[in-house]
Amino acid sequence: MLSGLIVTIVGMSVVFLFLALLVVITTNMSRLVLKFFPEKEKPAAPAVRRSSADEEIAVAIAAVKAHTQS
């Protein structure tokens, strides 16, 4: 009974330490990659233009609203 508890605690400790080490290594790798290969600045987004899809959505909303009111 006691040996099973010890094996459980040791196993959970090993898994916890491995996952903690994995988080630390992944974080440091991310910082290292961003240091040597920084992200390029993205250009400003172009002005939003209304498309035919916007008009179709407006028509569908108006149709549903008209249908539910009658």
N, C-alpha and C positions, 0 to 999 in steps of 0.2 A: 504494500500500500504506500509506504513512504517513498520507495524507489520510483513509483509511478509519478508521484507528485514532483520529485526532483527532476525527473526526465521532462515533465511538462514545463516546469519553470525554466530549465536550461534551454529547451527548444524554443519557447516563446522569447526568451532573452536573445538568443541567437538571431531569430527572425527580426526582432525589434532593432537590434544593432545593425543588421544588414540593411534594413529599410532606411534607417537614419543615415547610414553611410552612403546609400544610394542617393538620397536627397541632397546631401552635402556635395557629392561628386557632380551630380547633374547641375546644381546651382553654380558651382565653380566653372564647369565647362561652358555653361551659357554665358557667364561673365567674360570668360576668356575669348570665346568666339565673337562676342559683341565688341570686345576691345580691339581685336585685330581686323574684324570685318563689320564696321558699324553700318547701321541701316541708312540708306540714302534718304534724304528728305524728299517727301512726296510733294509734287506740285499742287498748288491750290486747286480745289475741285471746281470744275466749270459750272457756270450758272445752270440751274435746273430748268429744263425746257419742258413744257407740257407736251405730252405725247397723246397719240390717239387712244392709248390704253387709259389715260386719265379721263378722257371724255367718255369712254365706254363705261368706266366705273361710275362716273357721275350719272349717266343715263340709267344704269342698273339700280342705283340707289334711289333715284327719282321714281322709277317704275315700281319698286317695292314699296316705297312710301305712299304712292298714289293707290296702290292695290290694297294696302292695309287700312287706309283711311276710308275706303268706300264700303 
